Each structure stands twice: as structure tokens, then as C-alpha cells.
Amino acid sequence: MTPEPAATPERPHPPGAPRRPASVYGVGSDPDPRFSLANERTALAWVRTGLALVAGGVALTSVATAAGLPALLDVVAAALCVLGGATAVSAQLGWRAAERALRRGDSLPPPRALPVLVAGVVLAAAVLAGYAVAALG
């Protein structure tokens, strides 16, 4: 009996070893790698968007605190940070749903977070624009 080959840089996943998460890789069959890689790139783009929202929230609250601006800006900053975190979580869930659909040969699910993200950004922009107009007058 020969032992199974270990993972190496050329073969990061030994043959026969279970892939994780099993809830994704345990269904269907391997799709064309290009589709899986595109799905991963999309998820990473959503994570970058979430990170940008968090960074914007941190920057806003830092400037508001340093300049002694109203607490309304801290509320908007906190909302941006929460929206950013939710976007990152949604990226993971969206990747999982799309990968499972690819593996089963099903249609891809729609991006559920997109309407929420758009509404959050529009609301933050409206509040900040309203604040800027009020501060000028």
C-alpha cells in the first residue's frame, strides 16, 4: 500500500483529500476552472468594496472628531462601516451560492446585496450632501 502524495507547491491539494468547505465542494462536479476563478475574482471585488466603505467610515469619523464636527457624521461613518462589513459577508455568501450553482450546472443566483449596497451609498451621499449644504448656509 503506497501512501497518498503530500501537498506540494505544484499540487496544493493531495488527490483524494476532502476539499473545504464541504458544503460547496461536496456537491456536483468541478466546473471549468475559468468560471470558478471568475467567481472568486468577483467575490474579491465585493470584499474590496466593503473594505473601501469601512475605510471611508474610519476616515470620516477621524476627520469629524479632529475638526470637532457634529455627531451626525459619526453616525454616517458608523453606518458606512456596518455596510462595509455586511458587503464583505455578502461576498462570501454570494461566492458560495455561485460556486454551488456552477458545480451543479444551475443558473447563477442574482446578486442579493447589490440593491442594499446601492441604497446605502445613495443614503450616505444624500445625508452628507445635506450636511454640506446646511453647513454652507
C-alpha angles and dihedrals in degrees: 000000000000120000119244114262115262125239114277133176089262092047108028093174118052114227113261095018114125115254121225137264090040090194087068105030095037093071131072123339135299111284125213104299091231090065093048091048091049089051090051092049090051091051091049090051089054090049090051089051090052091048091051090053091050091047090049091051092049091048092048095051091044093053093042092052094045092048095042093240124165122287090246088082090054089053091051089047091052091048090052090051092049091047089050092052091047090050091054092049089048089052090059093046092046092049090051094049093046094046092050090049090050091050092050095042092242128141114276116259119245118257101265095188096055098084091045092048092049092048091049094050092046091049093048091048092049093049093047092046090049090050091049093050091047092049091053094051 
